[in-house]
Amino acid sequence: MSKITIRYFAAAAAAAGCEQESWERPDTLAKLRSELIDSYGPDMAQVLRAGSFLINGVVRRDAGELGTADDLTVDVLPPFAGG
């Protein structure tokens, strides 16, 4: 199974206890979300409830497949205030 890079920002980094890590590549964004919550608990669940994901720099709102890129980077972003 291949690996992905996950980068965490602000409250997501606090919930994960790190800013970046390598992760076994799940099939879908929904599976990744579930695995992050299972691993990091309620603080991560709260971040993911209103946060967003960037997949190789592109905002993803659906929970579908992660795609086929070899070098996959997933940014976990908490909700940001302001405009």
mmCIF file of the N, C-alpha and C atoms, coordinates in Angstrom:
data_MODEL
# 
_entry.id   MODEL 
# 
loop_
_atom_site.group_PDB 
_atom_site.id 
_atom_site.type_symbol 
_atom_site.label_atom_id 
_atom_site.label_alt_id 
_atom_site.label_comp_id 
_atom_site.label_asym_id 
_atom_site.label_entity_id 
_atom_site.label_seq_id 
_atom_site.pdbx_PDB_ins_code 
_atom_site.Cartn_x 
_atom_site.Cartn_y 
_atom_site.Cartn_z 
_atom_site.occupancy 
_atom_site.B_iso_or_equiv 
_atom_site.pdbx_formal_charge 
_atom_site.auth_seq_id 
_atom_site.auth_comp_id 
_atom_site.auth_asym_id 
_atom_site.auth_atom_id 
_atom_site.pdbx_PDB_model_num 
ATOM 1   N N  . MET A 1 1  ? 0.853   -1.178 0.000  1.00 0.00 ? 1  MET A N  1 
ATOM 2   C CA . MET A 1 1  ? 0.000   0.000  0.000  1.00 0.00 ? 1  MET A CA 1 
ATOM 3   C C  . MET A 1 1  ? 0.897   1.239  0.000  1.00 0.00 ? 1  MET A C  1 
ATOM 4   N N  . SER A 1 2  ? 0.497   2.260  -0.710 1.00 0.00 ? 2  SER A N  1 
ATOM 5   C CA . SER A 1 2  ? 1.322   3.469  -0.806 1.00 0.00 ? 2  SER A CA 1 
ATOM 6   C C  . SER A 1 2  ? 1.023   4.418  0.352  1.00 0.00 ? 2  SER A C  1 
ATOM 7   N N  . LYS A 1 3  ? 1.891   5.383  0.494  1.00 0.00 ? 3  LYS A N  1 
ATOM 8   C CA . LYS A 1 3  ? 1.784   6.372  1.562  1.00 0.00 ? 3  LYS A CA 1 
ATOM 9   C C  . LYS A 1 3  ? 1.361   7.717  0.993  1.00 0.00 ? 3  LYS A C  1 
ATOM 10  N N  . ILE A 1 4  ? 0.755   8.525  1.847  1.00 0.00 ? 4  ILE A N  1 
ATOM 11  C CA . ILE A 1 4  ? 0.447   9.904  1.524  1.00 0.00 ? 4  ILE A CA 1 
ATOM 12  C C  . ILE A 1 4  ? 1.096   10.783 2.594  1.00 0.00 ? 4  ILE A C  1 
ATOM 13  N N  . THR A 1 5  ? 1.259   12.058 2.281  1.00 0.00 ? 5  THR A N  1 
ATOM 14  C CA . THR A 1 5  ? 1.736   13.025 3.256  1.00 0.00 ? 5  THR A CA 1 
ATOM 15  C C  . THR A 1 5  ? 0.540   13.820 3.737  1.00 0.00 ? 5  THR A C  1 
ATOM 16  N N  . ILE A 1 6  ? 0.386   13.899 5.050  1.00 0.00 ? 6  ILE A N  1 
ATOM 17  C CA . ILE A 1 6  ? -0.679  14.708 5.633  1.00 0.00 ? 6  ILE A CA 1 
ATOM 18  C C  . ILE A 1 6  ? -0.021  15.863 6.370  1.00 0.00 ? 6  ILE A C  1 
ATOM 19  N N  . ARG A 1 7  ? -0.478  17.081 6.042  1.00 0.00 ? 7  ARG A N  1 
ATOM 20  C CA . ARG A 1 7  ? 0.010   18.274 6.723  1.00 0.00 ? 7  ARG A CA 1 
ATOM 21  C C  . ARG A 1 7  ? -1.155  18.874 7.508  1.00 0.00 ? 7  ARG A C  1 
ATOM 22  N N  . TYR A 1 8  ? -0.887  19.202 8.755  1.00 0.00 ? 8  TYR A N  1 
ATOM 23  C CA . TYR A 1 8  ? -1.904  19.748 9.648  1.00 0.00 ? 8  TYR A CA 1 
ATOM 24  C C  . TYR A 1 8  ? -1.593  21.210 9.939  1.00 0.00 ? 8  TYR A C  1 
ATOM 25  N N  . PHE A 1 9  ? -2.630  22.028 10.015 1.00 0.00 ? 9  PHE A N  1 
ATOM 26  C CA . PHE A 1 9  ? -2.466  23.449 10.265 1.00 0.00 ? 9  PHE A CA 1 
ATOM 27  C C  . PHE A 1 9  ? -3.288  23.871 11.475 1.00 0.00 ? 9  PHE A C  1 
ATOM 28  N N  . ALA A 1 10 ? -2.717  24.771 12.285 1.00 0.00 ? 10 ALA A N  1 
ATOM 29  C CA . ALA A 1 10 ? -3.380  25.389 13.432 1.00 0.00 ? 10 ALA A CA 1 
ATOM 30  C C  . ALA A 1 10 ? -4.021  24.341 14.346 1.00 0.00 ? 10 ALA A C  1 
ATOM 31  N N  . ALA A 1 11 ? -5.331  24.413 14.557 1.00 0.00 ? 11 ALA A N  1 
ATOM 32  C CA . ALA A 1 11 ? -6.010  23.506 15.480 1.00 0.00 ? 11 ALA A CA 1 
ATOM 33  C C  . ALA A 1 11 ? -5.885  22.046 15.048 1.00 0.00 ? 11 ALA A C  1 
ATOM 34  N N  . ALA A 1 12 ? -5.779  21.788 13.765 1.00 0.00 ? 12 ALA A N  1 
ATOM 35  C CA . ALA A 1 12 ? -5.588  20.415 13.285 1.00 0.00 ? 12 ALA A CA 1 
ATOM 36  C C  . ALA A 1 12 ? -4.230  19.880 13.749 1.00 0.00 ? 12 ALA A C  1 
ATOM 37  N N  . ALA A 1 13 ? -3.197  20.733 13.715 1.00 0.00 ? 13 ALA A N  1 
ATOM 38  C CA . ALA A 1 13 ? -1.870  20.327 14.198 1.00 0.00 ? 13 ALA A CA 1 
ATOM 39  C C  . ALA A 1 13 ? -1.900  20.079 15.697 1.00 0.00 ? 13 ALA A C  1 
ATOM 40  N N  . ALA A 1 14 ? -2.624  20.909 16.422 1.00 0.00 ? 14 ALA A N  1 
ATOM 41  C CA . ALA A 1 14 ? -2.744  20.704 17.864 1.00 0.00 ? 14 ALA A CA 1 
ATOM 42  C C  . ALA A 1 14 ? -3.443  19.385 18.168 1.00 0.00 ? 14 ALA A C  1 
ATOM 43  N N  . ALA A 1 15 ? -4.487  19.062 17.426 1.00 0.00 ? 15 ALA A N  1 
ATOM 44  C CA . ALA A 1 15 ? -5.218  17.813 17.645 1.00 0.00 ? 15 ALA A CA 1 
ATOM 45  C C  . ALA A 1 15 ? -4.365  16.594 17.307 1.00 0.00 ? 15 ALA A C  1 
ATOM 46  N N  . ALA A 1 16 ? -3.558  16.699 16.243 1.00 0.00 ? 16 ALA A N  1 
ATOM 47  C CA . ALA A 1 16 ? -2.726  15.566 15.813 1.00 0.00 ? 16 ALA A CA 1 
ATOM 48  C C  . ALA A 1 16 ? -1.421  15.475 16.604 1.00 0.00 ? 16 ALA A C  1 
ATOM 49  N N  . GLY A 1 17 ? -1.005  16.585 17.210 1.00 0.00 ? 17 GLY A N  1 
ATOM 50  C CA . GLY A 1 17 ? 0.257   16.593 17.941 1.00 0.00 ? 17 GLY A CA 1 
ATOM 51  C C  . GLY A 1 17 ? 1.475   16.674 17.040 1.00 0.00 ? 17 GLY A C  1 
ATOM 52  N N  . CYS A 1 18 ? 1.259   17.022 15.772 1.00 0.00 ? 18 CYS A N  1 
ATOM 53  C CA . CYS A 1 18 ? 2.361   17.180 14.827 1.00 0.00 ? 18 CYS A CA 1 
ATOM 54  C C  . CYS A 1 18 ? 1.882   18.046 13.666 1.00 0.00 ? 18 CYS A C  1 
ATOM 55  N N  . GLU A 1 19 ? 2.829   18.513 12.869 1.00 0.00 ? 19 GLU A N  1 
ATOM 56  C CA . GLU A 1 19 ? 2.470   19.329 11.712 1.00 0.00 ? 19 GLU A CA 1 
ATOM 57  C C  . GLU A 1 19 ? 2.445   18.547 10.416 1.00 0.00 ? 19 GLU A C  1 
ATOM 58  N N  . GLN A 1 20 ? 3.100   17.391 10.399 1.00 0.00 ? 20 GLN A N  1 
ATOM 59  C CA . GLN A 1 20 ? 3.147   16.584 9.173  1.00 0.00 ? 20 GLN A CA 1 
ATOM 60  C C  . GLN A 1 20 ? 3.471   15.146 9.535  1.00 0.00 ? 20 GLN A C  1 
ATOM 61  N N  . GLU A 1 21 ? 2.907   14.224 8.759  1.00 0.00 ? 21 GLU A N  1 
ATOM 62  C CA . GLU A 1 21 ? 3.226   12.814 8.928  1.00 0.00 ? 21 GLU A CA 1 
ATOM 63  C C  . GLU A 1 21 ? 2.919   12.049 7.651  1.00 0.00 ? 21 GLU A C  1 
ATOM 64  N N  . SER A 1 22 ? 3.482   10.869 7.581  1.00 0.00 ? 22 SER A N  1 
ATOM 65  C CA . SER A 1 22 ? 3.216   9.954  6.477  1.00 0.00 ? 22 SER A CA 1 
ATOM 66  C C  . SER A 1 22 ? 2.131   8.994  6.940  1.00 0.00 ? 22 SER A C  1 
ATOM 67  N N  . TRP A 1 23 ? 1.224   8.643  6.038  1.00 0.00 ? 23 TRP A N  1 
ATOM 68  C CA . TRP A 1 23 ? 0.052   7.850  6.412  1.00 0.00 ? 23 TRP A CA 1 
ATOM 69  C C  . TRP A 1 23 ? -0.192  6.815  5.316  1.00 0.00 ? 23 TRP A C  1 
ATOM 70  N N  . GLU A 1 24 ? -0.679  5.648  5.691  1.00 0.00 ? 24 GLU A N  1 
ATOM 71  C CA . GLU A 1 24 ? -1.100  4.664  4.688  1.00 0.00 ? 24 GLU A CA 1 
ATOM 72  C C  . GLU A 1 24 ? -2.239  5.261  3.871  1.00 0.00 ? 24 GLU A C  1 
ATOM 73  N N  . ARG A 1 25 ? -2.151  5.146  2.581  1.00 0.00 ? 25 ARG A N  1 
ATOM 74  C CA . ARG A 1 25 ? -3.127  5.777  1.691  1.00 0.00 ? 25 ARG A CA 1 
ATOM 75  C C  . ARG A 1 25 ? -4.468  5.041  1.732  1.00 0.00 ? 25 ARG A C  1 
ATOM 76  N N  . PRO A 1 26 ? -5.533  5.713  2.206  1.00 0.00 ? 26 PRO A N  1 
ATOM 77  C CA . PRO A 1 26 ? -6.865  5.113  2.147  1.00 0.00 ? 26 PRO A CA 1 
ATOM 78  C C  . PRO A 1 26 ? -7.450  5.289  0.749  1.00 0.00 ? 26 PRO A C  1 
ATOM 79  N N  . ASP A 1 27 ? -8.529  4.586  0.473  1.00 0.00 ? 27 ASP A N  1 
ATOM 80  C CA . ASP A 1 27 ? -9.168  4.683  -0.838 1.00 0.00 ? 27 ASP A CA 1 
ATOM 81  C C  . ASP A 1 27 ? -9.923  5.996  -1.040 1.00 0.00 ? 27 ASP A C  1 
ATOM 82  N N  . THR A 1 28 ? -10.540 6.483  0.041  1.00 0.00 ? 28 THR A N  1 
ATOM 83  C CA . THR A 1 28 ? -11.406 7.653  -0.093 1.00 0.00 ? 28 THR A CA 1 
ATOM 84  C C  . THR A 1 28 ? -11.100 8.695  0.980  1.00 0.00 ? 28 THR A C  1 
ATOM 85  N N  . LEU A 1 29 ? -11.565 9.896  0.729  1.00 0.00 ? 29 LEU A N  1 
ATOM 86  C CA . LEU A 1 29 ? -11.438 10.958 1.713  1.00 0.00 ? 29 LEU A CA 1 
ATOM 87  C C  . LEU A 1 29 ? -12.294 10.642 2.942  1.00 0.00 ? 29 LEU A C  1 
ATOM 88  N N  . ALA A 1 30 ? -13.440 10.017 2.750  1.00 0.00 ? 30 ALA A N  1 
ATOM 89  C CA . ALA A 1 30 ? -14.290 9.618  3.882  1.00 0.00 ? 30 ALA A CA 1 
ATOM 90  C C  . ALA A 1 30 ? -13.538 8.653  4.803  1.00 0.00 ? 30 ALA A C  1 
ATOM 91  N N  . LYS A 1 31 ? -12.819 7.715  4.228  1.00 0.00 ? 31 LYS A N  1 
ATOM 92  C CA . LYS A 1 31 ? -12.040 6.757  5.018  1.00 0.00 ? 31 LYS A CA 1 
ATOM 93  C C  . LYS A 1 31 ? -10.917 7.469  5.765  1.00 0.00 ? 31 LYS A C  1 
ATOM 94  N N  . LEU A 1 32 ? -10.239 8.401  5.119  1.00 0.00 ? 32 LEU A N  1 
ATOM 95  C CA . LEU A 1 32 ? -9.187  9.156  5.781  1.00 0.00 ? 32 LEU A CA 1 
ATOM 96  C C  . LEU A 1 32 ? -9.762  9.941  6.956  1.00 0.00 ? 32 LEU A C  1 
ATOM 97  N N  . ARG A 1 33 ? -10.879 10.611 6.738  1.00 0.00 ? 33 ARG A N  1 
ATOM 98  C CA . ARG A 1 33 ? -11.532 11.370 7.802  1.00 0.00 ? 33 ARG A CA 1 
ATOM 99  C C  . ARG A 1 33 ? -11.824 10.456 8.998  1.00 0.00 ? 33 ARG A C  1 
ATOM 100 N N  . SER A 1 34 ? -12.386 9.303  8.742  1.00 0.00 ? 34 SER A N  1 
ATOM 101 C CA . SER A 1 34 ? -12.704 8.344  9.797  1.00 0.00 ? 34 SER A CA 1 
ATOM 102 C C  . SER A 1 34 ? -11.446 7.884  10.537 1.00 0.00 ? 34 SER A C  1 
ATOM 103 N N  . GLU A 1 35 ? -10.384 7.598  9.793  1.00 0.00 ? 35 GLU A N  1 
ATOM 104 C CA . GLU A 1 35 ? -9.138  7.148  10.404 1.00 0.00 ? 35 GLU A CA 1 
ATOM 105 C C  . GLU A 1 35 ? -8.508  8.245  11.261 1.00 0.00 ? 35 GLU A C  1 
ATOM 106 N N  . LEU A 1 36 ? -8.581  9.493  10.812 1.00 0.00 ? 36 LEU A N  1 
ATOM 107 C CA . LEU A 1 36 ? -8.039  10.602 11.595 1.00 0.00 ? 36 LEU A CA 1 
ATOM 108 C C  . LEU A 1 36 ? -8.793  10.760 12.906 1.00 0.00 ? 36 LEU A C  1 
ATOM 109 N N  . ILE A 1 37 ? -10.104 10.648 12.853 1.00 0.00 ? 37 ILE A N  1 
ATOM 110 C CA . ILE A 1 37 ? -10.911 10.758 14.071 1.00 0.00 ? 37 ILE A CA 1 
ATOM 111 C C  . ILE A 1 37 ? -10.621 9.583  15.004 1.00 0.00 ? 37 ILE A C  1 
ATOM 112 N N  . ASP A 1 38 ? -10.514 8.376  14.457 1.00 0.00 ? 38 ASP A N  1 
ATOM 113 C CA . ASP A 1 38 ? -10.190 7.207  15.282 1.00 0.00 ? 38 ASP A CA 1 
ATOM 114 C C  . ASP A 1 38 ? -8.827  7.368  15.951 1.00 0.00 ? 38 ASP A C  1 
ATOM 115 N N  . SER A 1 39 ? -7.867  7.939  15.244 1.00 0.00 ? 39 SER A N  1 
ATOM 116 C CA . SER A 1 39 ? -6.513  8.086  15.770 1.00 0.00 ? 39 SER A CA 1 
ATOM 117 C C  . SER A 1 39 ? -6.365  9.241  16.753 1.00 0.00 ? 39 SER A C  1 
ATOM 118 N N  . TYR A 1 40 ? -7.051  10.360 16.497 1.00 0.00 ? 40 TYR A N  1 
ATOM 119 C CA . TYR A 1 40 ? -6.805  11.570 17.274 1.00 0.00 ? 40 TYR A CA 1 
ATOM 120 C C  . TYR A 1 40 ? -7.991  12.039 18.105 1.00 0.00 ? 40 TYR A C  1 
ATOM 121 N N  . GLY A 1 41 ? -9.112  11.361 18.023 1.00 0.00 ? 41 GLY A N  1 
ATOM 122 C CA . GLY A 1 41 ? -10.217 11.591 18.939 1.00 0.00 ? 41 GLY A CA 1 
ATOM 123 C C  . GLY A 1 41 ? -11.059 12.825 18.718 1.00 0.00 ? 41 GLY A C  1 
ATOM 124 N N  . PRO A 1 42 ? -11.732 13.250 19.798 1.00 0.00 ? 42 PRO A N  1 
ATOM 125 C CA . PRO A 1 42 ? -12.730 14.307 19.687 1.00 0.00 ? 42 PRO A CA 1 
ATOM 126 C C  . PRO A 1 42 ? -12.182 15.659 19.239 1.00 0.00 ? 42 PRO A C  1 
ATOM 127 N N  . ASP A 1 43 ? -10.943 15.977 19.587 1.00 0.00 ? 43 ASP A N  1 
ATOM 128 C CA . ASP A 1 43 ? -10.394 17.261 19.129 1.00 0.00 ? 43 ASP A CA 1 
ATOM 129 C C  . ASP A 1 43 ? -10.287 17.298 17.607 1.00 0.00 ? 43 ASP A C  1 
ATOM 130 N N  . MET A 1 44 ? -9.844  16.188 17.006 1.00 0.00 ? 44 MET A N  1 
ATOM 131 C CA . MET A 1 44 ? -9.770  16.135 15.543 1.00 0.00 ? 44 MET A CA 1 
ATOM 132 C C  . MET A 1 44 ? -11.169 16.105 14.941 1.00 0.00 ? 44 MET A C  1 
ATOM 133 N N  . ALA A 1 45 ? -12.085 15.404 15.569 1.00 0.00 ? 45 ALA A N  1 
ATOM 134 C CA . ALA A 1 45 ? -13.466 15.367 15.065 1.00 0.00 ? 45 ALA A CA 1 
ATOM 135 C C  . ALA A 1 45 ? -14.049 16.771 15.006 1.00 0.00 ? 45 ALA A C  1 
ATOM 136 N N  . GLN A 1 46 ? -13.775 17.581 16.028 1.00 0.00 ? 46 GLN A N  1 
ATOM 137 C CA . GLN A 1 46 ? -14.273 18.946 16.046 1.00 0.00 ? 46 GLN A CA 1 
ATOM 138 C C  . GLN A 1 46 ? -13.665 19.774 14.915 1.00 0.00 ? 46 GLN A C  1 
ATOM 139 N N  . VAL A 1 47 ? -12.371 19.620 14.683 1.00 0.00 ? 47 VAL A N  1 
ATOM 140 C CA . VAL A 1 47 ? -11.709 20.333 13.584 1.00 0.00 ? 47 VAL A CA 1 
ATOM 141 C C  . VAL A 1 47 ? -12.325 19.929 12.248 1.00 0.00 ? 47 VAL A C  1 
ATOM 142 N N  . LEU A 1 48 ? -12.518 18.640 12.049 1.00 0.00 ? 48 LEU A N  1 
ATOM 143 C CA . LEU A 1 48 ? -12.998 18.143 10.756 1.00 0.00 ? 48 LEU A CA 1 
ATOM 144 C C  . LEU A 1 48 ? -14.465 18.457 10.506 1.00 0.00 ? 48 LEU A C  1 
ATOM 145 N N  . ARG A 1 49 ? -15.223 18.691 11.566 1.00 0.00 ? 49 ARG A N  1 
ATOM 146 C CA . ARG A 1 49 ? -16.642 19.033 11.396 1.00 0.00 ? 49 ARG A CA 1 
ATOM 147 C C  . ARG A 1 49 ? -16.815 20.303 10.564 1.00 0.00 ? 49 ARG A C  1 
ATOM 148 N N  . ALA A 1 50 ? -15.947 21.291 10.787 1.00 0.00 ? 50 ALA A N  1 
ATOM 149 C CA . ALA A 1 50 ? -16.088 22.570 10.075 1.00 0.00 ? 50 ALA A CA 1 
ATOM 150 C C  . ALA A 1 50 ? -14.872 22.907 9.216  1.00 0.00 ? 50 ALA A C  1 
ATOM 151 N N  . GLY A 1 51 ? -13.851 22.077 9.269  1.00 0.00 ? 51 GLY A N  1 
ATOM 152 C CA . GLY A 1 51 ? -12.633 22.338 8.508  1.00 0.00 ? 51 GLY A CA 1 
ATOM 153 C C  . GLY A 1 51 ? -12.744 21.872 7.075  1.00 0.00 ? 51 GLY A C  1 
ATOM 154 N N  . SER A 1 52 ? -11.599 21.868 6.395  1.00 0.00 ? 52 SER A N  1 
ATOM 155 C CA . SER A 1 52 ? -11.595 21.441 4.996  1.00 0.00 ? 52 SER A CA 1 
ATOM 156 C C  . SER A 1 52 ? -10.301 20.700 4.666  1.00 0.00 ? 52 SER A C  1 
ATOM 157 N N  . PHE A 1 53 ? -10.309 20.074 3.517  1.00 0.00 ? 53 PHE A N  1 
ATOM 158 C CA . PHE A 1 53 ? -9.146  19.346 3.014  1.00 0.00 ? 53 PHE A CA 1 
ATOM 159 C C  . PHE A 1 53 ? -8.692  19.958 1.703  1.00 0.00 ? 53 PHE A C  1 
ATOM 160 N N  . LEU A 1 54 ? -7.392  20.040 1.529  1.00 0.00 ? 54 LEU A N  1 
ATOM 161 C CA . LEU A 1 54 ? -6.809  20.336 0.226  1.00 0.00 ? 54 LEU A CA 1 
ATOM 162 C C  . LEU A 1 54 ? -6.090  19.070 -0.209 1.00 0.00 ? 54 LEU A C  1 
ATOM 163 N N  . ILE A 1 55 ? -6.376  18.600 -1.395 1.00 0.00 ? 55 ILE A N  1 
ATOM 164 C CA . ILE A 1 55 ? -5.702  17.430 -1.955 1.00 0.00 ? 55 ILE A CA 1 
ATOM 165 C C  . ILE A 1 55 ? -4.808  17.940 -3.072 1.00 0.00 ? 55 ILE A C  1 
ATOM 166 N N  . ASN A 1 56 ? -3.501  17.856 -2.861 1.00 0.00 ? 56 ASN A N  1 
ATOM 167 C CA . ASN A 1 56 ? -2.527  18.424 -3.801 1.00 0.00 ? 56 ASN A CA 1 
ATOM 168 C C  . ASN A 1 56 ? -2.897  19.854 -4.182 1.00 0.00 ? 56 ASN A C  1 
ATOM 169 N N  . GLY A 1 57 ? -3.303  20.634 -3.176 1.00 0.00 ? 57 GLY A N  1 
ATOM 170 C CA . GLY A 1 57 ? -3.577  22.053 -3.365 1.00 0.00 ? 57 GLY A CA 1 
ATOM 171 C C  . GLY A 1 57 ? -4.970  22.410 -3.846 1.00 0.00 ? 57 GLY A C  1 
ATOM 172 N N  . VAL A 1 58 ? -5.833  21.417 -4.023 1.00 0.00 ? 58 VAL A N  1 
ATOM 173 C CA . VAL A 1 58 ? -7.194  21.655 -4.520 1.00 0.00 ? 58 VAL A CA 1 
ATOM 174 C C  . VAL A 1 58 ? -8.190  21.339 -3.409 1.00 0.00 ? 58 VAL A C  1 
ATOM 175 N N  . VAL A 1 59 ? -9.102  22.277 -3.128 1.00 0.00 ? 59 VAL A N  1 
ATOM 176 C CA . VAL A 1 59 ? -10.124 22.071 -2.102 1.00 0.00 ? 59 VAL A CA 1 
ATOM 177 C C  . VAL A 1 59 ? -11.006 20.901 -2.499 1.00 0.00 ? 59 VAL A C  1 
ATOM 178 N N  . ARG A 1 60 ? -11.241 20.014 -1.530 1.00 0.00 ? 60 ARG A N  1 
ATOM 179 C CA . ARG A 1 60 ? -12.138 18.871 -1.757 1.00 0.00 ? 60 ARG A CA 1 
ATOM 180 C C  . ARG A 1 60 ? -13.283 18.936 -0.775 1.00 0.00 ? 60 ARG A C  1 
ATOM 181 N N  . ARG A 1 61 ? -14.489 18.907 -1.275 1.00 0.00 ? 61 ARG A N  1 
ATOM 182 C CA . ARG A 1 61 ? -15.675 18.934 -0.424 1.00 0.00 ? 61 ARG A CA 1 
ATOM 183 C C  . ARG A 1 61 ? -16.405 17.595 -0.436 1.00 0.00 ? 61 ARG A C  1 
ATOM 184 N N  . ASP A 1 62 ? -16.145 16.769 -1.432 1.00 0.00 ? 62 ASP A N  1 
ATOM 185 C CA . ASP A 1 62 ? -16.787 15.462 -1.485 1.00 0.00 ? 62 ASP A CA 1 
ATOM 186 C C  . ASP A 1 62 ? -15.922 14.454 -0.725 1.00 0.00 ? 62 ASP A C  1 
ATOM 187 N N  . ALA A 1 63 ? -16.497 13.332 -0.382 1.00 0.00 ? 63 ALA A N  1 
ATOM 188 C CA . ALA A 1 63 ? -15.786 12.321 0.401  1.00 0.00 ? 63 ALA A CA 1 
ATOM 189 C C  . ALA A 1 63 ? -15.316 11.160 -0.468 1.00 0.00 ? 63 ALA A C  1 
ATOM 190 N N  . GLY A 1 64 ? -15.264 11.366 -1.773 1.00 0.00 ? 64 GLY A N  1 
ATOM 191 C CA . GLY A 1 64 ? -14.937 10.304 -2.723 1.00 0.00 ? 64 GLY A CA 1 
ATOM 192 C C  . GLY A 1 64 ? -13.469 9.928  -2.754 1.00 0.00 ? 64 GLY A C  1 
ATOM 193 N N  . GLU A 1 65 ? -13.106 9.261  -3.830 1.00 0.00 ? 65 GLU A N  1 
ATOM 194 C CA . GLU A 1 65 ? -11.755 8.741  -3.990 1.00 0.00 ? 65 GLU A CA 1 
ATOM 195 C C  . GLU A 1 65 ? -10.719 9.852  -3.963 1.00 0.00 ? 65 GLU A C  1 
ATOM 196 N N  . LEU A 1 66 ? -9.541  9.496  -3.474 1.00 0.00 ? 66 LEU A N  1 
ATOM 197 C CA . LEU A 1 66 ? -8.472  10.482 -3.346 1.00 0.00 ? 66 LEU A CA 1 
ATOM 198 C C  . LEU A 1 66 ? -7.772  10.771 -4.656 1.00 0.00 ? 66 LEU A C  1 
ATOM 199 N N  . GLY A 1 67 ? -7.942  9.944  -5.643 1.00 0.00 ? 67 GLY A N  1 
ATOM 200 C CA . GLY A 1 67 ? -7.281  10.165 -6.929 1.00 0.00 ? 67 GLY A CA 1 
ATOM 201 C C  . GLY A 1 67 ? -6.103  9.227  -7.112 1.00 0.00 ? 67 GLY A C  1 
ATOM 202 N N  . THR A 1 68 ? -5.405  9.413  -8.210 1.00 0.00 ? 68 THR A N  1 
ATOM 203 C CA . THR A 1 68 ? -4.355  8.465  -8.580 1.00 0.00 ? 68 THR A CA 1 
ATOM 204 C C  . THR A 1 68 ? -2.949  9.047  -8.562 1.00 0.00 ? 68 THR A C  1 
ATOM 205 N N  . ALA A 1 69 ? -2.792  10.295 -8.154 1.00 0.00 ? 69 ALA A N  1 
ATOM 206 C CA . ALA A 1 69 ? -1.463  10.913 -8.127 1.00 0.00 ? 69 ALA A CA 1 
ATOM 207 C C  . ALA A 1 69 ? -0.521  10.099 -7.241 1.00 0.00 ? 69 ALA A C  1 
ATOM 208 N N  . ASP A 1 70 ? 0.724   9.939  -7.694 1.00 0.00 ? 70 ASP A N  1 
ATOM 209 C CA . ASP A 1 70 ? 1.705   9.188  -6.914 1.00 0.00 ? 70 ASP A CA 1 
ATOM 210 C C  . ASP A 1 70 ? 2.114   9.920  -5.650 1.00 0.00 ? 70 ASP A C  1 
ATOM 211 N N  . ASP A 1 71 ? 2.389   11.208 -5.750 1.00 0.00 ? 71 ASP A N  1 
ATOM 212 C CA . ASP A 1 71 ? 2.814   12.009 -4.607 1.00 0.00 ? 71 ASP A CA 1 
ATOM 213 C C  . ASP A 1 71 ? 1.619   12.794 -4.088 1.00 0.00 ? 71 ASP A C  1 
ATOM 214 N N  . LEU A 1 72 ? 0.865   12.184 -3.210 1.00 0.00 ? 72 LEU A N  1 
ATOM 215 C CA . LEU A 1 72 ? -0.360  12.799 -2.726 1.00 0.00 ? 72 LEU A CA 1 
ATOM 216 C C  . LEU A 1 72 ? -0.101  13.511 -1.403 1.00 0.00 ? 72 LEU A C  1 
ATOM 217 N N  . THR A 1 73 ? -0.470  14.796 -1.355 1.00 0.00 ? 73 THR A N  1 
ATOM 218 C CA . THR A 1 73 ? -0.377  15.577 -0.124 1.00 0.00 ? 73 THR A CA 1 
ATOM 219 C C  . THR A 1 73 ? -1.772  16.041 0.258  1.00 0.00 ? 73 THR A C  1 
ATOM 220 N N  . VAL A 1 74 ? -2.139  15.769 1.485  1.00 0.00 ? 74 VAL A N  1 
ATOM 221 C CA . VAL A 1 74 ? -3.437  16.167 2.008  1.00 0.00 ? 74 VAL A CA 1 
ATOM 222 C C  . VAL A 1 74 ? -3.209  17.191 3.110  1.00 0.00 ? 74 VAL A C  1 
ATOM 223 N N  . ASP A 1 75 ? -3.755  18.378 2.932  1.00 0.00 ? 75 ASP A N  1 
ATOM 224 C CA . ASP A 1 75 ? -3.688  19.419 3.959  1.00 0.00 ? 75 ASP A CA 1 
ATOM 225 C C  . ASP A 1 75 ? -4.994  19.404 4.732  1.00 0.00 ? 75 ASP A C  1 
ATOM 226 N N  . VAL A 1 76 ? -4.880  19.349 6.055  1.00 0.00 ? 76 VAL A N  1 
ATOM 227 C CA . VAL A 1 76 ? -6.057  19.390 6.939  1.00 0.00 ? 76 VAL A CA 1 
ATOM 228 C C  . VAL A 1 76 ? -6.114  20.791 7.523  1.00 0.00 ? 76 VAL A C  1 
ATOM 229 N N  . LEU A 1 77 ? -7.156  21.522 7.138  1.00 0.00 ? 77 LEU A N  1 
ATOM 230 C CA . LEU A 1 77 ? -7.288  22.926 7.524  1.00 0.00 ? 77 LEU A CA 1 
ATOM 231 C C  . LEU A 1 77 ? -8.480  23.118 8.462  1.00 0.00 ? 77 LEU A C  1 
ATOM 232 N N  . PRO A 1 78 ? -8.256  23.760 9.600  1.00 0.00 ? 78 PRO A N  1 
ATOM 233 C CA . PRO A 1 78 ? -9.389  24.085 10.462 1.00 0.00 ? 78 PRO A CA 1 
ATOM 234 C C  . PRO A 1 78 ? -10.172 25.236 9.844  1.00 0.00 ? 78 PRO A C  1 
ATOM 235 N N  . PRO A 1 79 ? -11.359 25.512 10.372 1.00 0.00 ? 79 PRO A N  1 
ATOM 236 C CA . PRO A 1 79 ? -12.082 26.693 9.884  1.00 0.00 ? 79 PRO A CA 1 
ATOM 237 C C  . PRO A 1 79 ? -11.304 27.945 10.249 1.00 0.00 ? 79 PRO A C  1 
ATOM 238 N N  . PHE A 1 80 ? -11.279 28.894 9.355  1.00 0.00 ? 80 PHE A N  1 
ATOM 239 C CA . PHE A 1 80 ? -10.580 30.151 9.603  1.00 0.00 ? 80 PHE A CA 1 
ATOM 240 C C  . PHE A 1 80 ? -11.585 31.281 9.712  1.00 0.00 ? 80 PHE A C  1 
ATOM 241 N N  . ALA A 1 81 ? -11.354 32.185 10.630 1.00 0.00 ? 81 ALA A N  1 
ATOM 242 C CA . ALA A 1 81 ? -12.217 33.350 10.784 1.00 0.00 ? 81 ALA A CA 1 
ATOM 243 C C  . ALA A 1 81 ? -11.770 34.450 9.825  1.00 0.00 ? 81 ALA A C  1 
ATOM 244 N N  . GLY A 1 82 ? -12.657 35.340 9.527  1.00 0.00 ? 82 GLY A N  1 
ATOM 245 C CA . GLY A 1 82 ? -12.297 36.482 8.671  1.00 0.00 ? 82 GLY A CA 1 
ATOM 246 C C  . GLY A 1 82 ? -12.616 36.221 7.227  1.00 0.00 ? 82 GLY A C  1 
ATOM 247 N N  . GLY A 1 83 ? -12.105 37.075 6.366  1.00 0.00 ? 83 GLY A N  1 
ATOM 248 C CA . GLY A 1 83 ? -12.497 36.962 4.980  1.00 0.00 ? 83 GLY A CA 1 
ATOM 249 C C  . GLY A 1 83 ? -11.364 36.971 4.102  1.00 0.00 ? 83 GLY A C  1 
# 
